[in-house]
Amino acid sequence: MPAIRLYFIRVPVLICSLMATNDPFIITLADPAQIPKLVKDGFFMGYAQPRIAMVGRSNVGKSSLLNALFQRKVARVSQTPGKTKAIHFFMWDKTNKIVADLPGYGFAKVPKEEQKTWSNLIGSYITADTGLEQVLVLLDSRHGPTQDDFEALNYILKKGIPVRVVLTKFDKLKTQSDRAKRKKEVLAALAPYEVQSEDLFWVSVNDLKTIDFLRKRL
């Protein structure tokens, strides 16, 4: 009887990083053409968890806030504004939601054509995802809302999506007088957009109480 030879072949197995390593990163959306494959009937890639989008001017501290909310490094903090050129999605297990990290806007050094591409990507996603629960618009508390911020608010609200406003870097306002003055100014500036005081959050990544307060209300 001839000898029987056994051959063992290694077959590569593809495992989703979200399941294998508990990595919250899901996917990057860089082209509107991807959207029909990702968003369907209120689901995102088959996930039923509602989505929260975060958007703001470049250098507003969006990545730092995202890391603080997740209590781990999920977004790369760049020293160069305008580096985020796509939408990054993360699974936020503690709130059972998916966070969409949108590209920043209003950075003058980014070519106009590139800014237009980002705007088209953001608009296409926001319009298509019926599971988008709310949008967090981040403002820099040192300066208050700019014209770019007003345009972003107006665009999102016209889509009928609930908006909450997060004022970052609140610790940079050193005195109670400065903080009270800025709060009054911001409330007045946002009055035409019907942003209620309970939907306005003043945070600093250096003050965990403000981060925890925001996290519990999302």
Secondary structure, 3 states (H helix, E strand, C coil): CCCCCCCCCCCCCCCCHHHHCCCCEEEEECCHHHHHHHEECCEECCECCCEEEEEEECCCCHHHHHHHHHCCCCCCCCCCCCCCCCEEEEEECCCCEEEEECCCECCCCCCHHHHHHHHHHHHHHHHHCCCEEEEEEEEECCCCCCHHHHHHHHHHHHCCCCEEEEEECHHHCCCHHHHHHHHHHHHHHHHHHCCCHHHEEECECCEHHHHHHHHHCC
